[in-house]
Amino acid sequence: MDGTLLFQLFVNGLSIGAIYILLVFGLQLIIRTTGIVNFAHGEMYVFGAYTFWFTYSVLDLHLGFAVILTVIVMAIISGVVYRAVFHYVQARFKADTPLSDKALMSAMASIGLMMVLSRIIVLYFGTDQKGIPSFLPQVFVFSGIRLPAERLSIILIAVLIAGILSFFFFGTKLGKAMRAVSTDSLASKLMGINSDRIFIASFALGSILAGVAGLLIAPVFALDPAMGTEIIFMAMLVMVFGGINSYKGAVYAGITVGLAESFGYYFIGIISHVLLFVMVMVFLIFRPGGFFGEALE
Amino acid sequence: MFLSIKNLHVNYESLEVLKGVSLDIEKGDINVLLGANGSGKSTMFKAISGILRPAKGEIFFQDTKINKLQAHAIVKKGIAQAPEGKRLFIDMTVEENLEMGAYLRTDKREIEADREDIMDRFPVLRKKLKVISGNLSGGEQQMLVIARSLMSKPQLLLLDEPAQGLSPVLVDEVADIITGINQSGITIILIEHNLRLGLGLAHWVFVLESGVIATKAKGTDMSEVEYAKKIYLGG
């Protein structure tokens, strides 16, 4: 066992962690603002990956253009999905509905939606796997350590996105309004904030984050219509692990799970998922609020 | 008429709380709304602010019908509410809370100037602009709820128990603040359980009883004792 391999596993783990973190940021934003636990979030990740594949690989558009188009398509899809489904779920929430009730109601709706969306993806794109030629095929070699630029770029882009989000939430009016609605939607209505508009904007932003995660993973793994249903449960697990209310917790949990997966899979194979589950159970029992969060009522 | 409520029926959790409230409010007054617990005072505020939809009846503000408008549109018309129970954005700083109060306004320079004026009324908040509002004392939080509601530059301010849980010294301070706000030209409707505070300020008093306005009186007409009897003993 040499240090080179360990370092490569480390970078791989971080890049997987970065994908989880982006997904969980989206999930958390949507839960905290609208109260909706969105199991269809994984399908947004699939839509992001496939849209990017289609624009970049099939239509052969310029990379930057394909990225922008993917973001726009994600905004549209999520807007339609919110208005068609979650708007009606959200309308049933009252100011004093506990999060656990909201979670149950929205989980039902979103699991149904998850099934519908994953069928749509199969119908539209077929069941065969798709690959995207890497746009960053370079491999950096530092004293024997091989670092694929793609993996590094995922980590860097995730850090960049976290920075942009932080600026958005603390430096812009819309971002602050999202925070306000997530703390007290009744009080924010009394401030003149159009909460319906904030709900849809939060849902779209959260879904765009999932789409970007899909876009980033597209050149690394083959695309397959089932990838959403696989990752959503991991993402939910990471979220519970880090605490629903804590973005910081999501970062720690994402990195922990990413690394555990990377090293675990290498050393003990598929059983590593069982260990992950055990880890989460231990957390649920002894620290139900996750790393930093408060417990779900 | 400045604010006119006509035969307002409002249900809350499938219970008819307001059963035909009618009242008229003139510009410039401090109006105090009294009534026993559960008589529907806060429900009435929620209906005026567009949080609850009336089952029947109409609300006019400056001759415009507002009972079909959404909450944010009502704020835009010039009605602000400081809700009961210190409903601040507790994760946000004092400054950010005030910014949210001015959410619908775009005139940056004027907002800044107004904030300065408002801070003159609440000197205790000026020193704490960067403090997370959840870390303020109870009294400071109560002040911030009022200050925040002023940031939308309202013409009509609904104050729901602004002195709840405050020490007597602070209650006097709140009374002075309310008087000051009113003197700057803002019409006020006040829900207050503290009769000394409420009746000390009132130009007009409305008593809500069994879902309707049972009494309307000039603020100076009846003594505290009579009001207390009326409300709590049904006399």
Chai-1 contact restraints between the chains, C-beta under 6 A:
chainA,res_idxA,chainB,res_idxB,connection_type,confidence,min_distance_angstrom,max_distance_angstrom,comment,restraint_id
A,K176,B,E96,contact,1.0,0.0,6.0,A-B,restraint_1
A,A180,B,F89,contact,1.0,0.0,6.0,A-B,restraint_2
A,A180,B,M100,contact,1.0,0.0,6.0,A-B,restraint_3
A,T183,B,F89,contact,1.0,0.0,6.0,A-B,restraint_4
A,T183,B,D91,contact,1.0,0.0,6.0,A-B,restraint_5
A,D184,B,R87,contact,1.0,0.0,6.0,A-B,restraint_6
A,A187,B,R87,contact,1.0,0.0,6.0,A-B,restraint_7
A,K189,B,A71,contact,1.0,0.0,6.0,A-B,restraint_8
A,L190,B,S49,contact,1.0,0.0,6.0,A-B,restraint_9
A,L190,B,Q81,contact,1.0,0.0,6.0,A-B,restraint_10
A,M191,B,M100,contact,1.0,0.0,6.0,A-B,restraint_11
A,M191,B,G101,contact,1.0,0.0,6.0,A-B,restraint_12
A,M191,B,Y103,contact,1.0,0.0,6.0,A-B,restraint_13
A,G192,B,H72,contact,1.0,0.0,6.0,A-B,restraint_14
A,G192,B,V75,contact,1.0,0.0,6.0,A-B,restraint_15
A,G192,B,Y103,contact,1.0,0.0,6.0,A-B,restraint_16
A,G192,B,L104,contact,1.0,0.0,6.0,A-B,restraint_17
A,I193,B,Y103,contact,1.0,0.0,6.0,A-B,restraint_18
A,N194,B,H72,contact,1.0,0.0,6.0,A-B,restraint_19
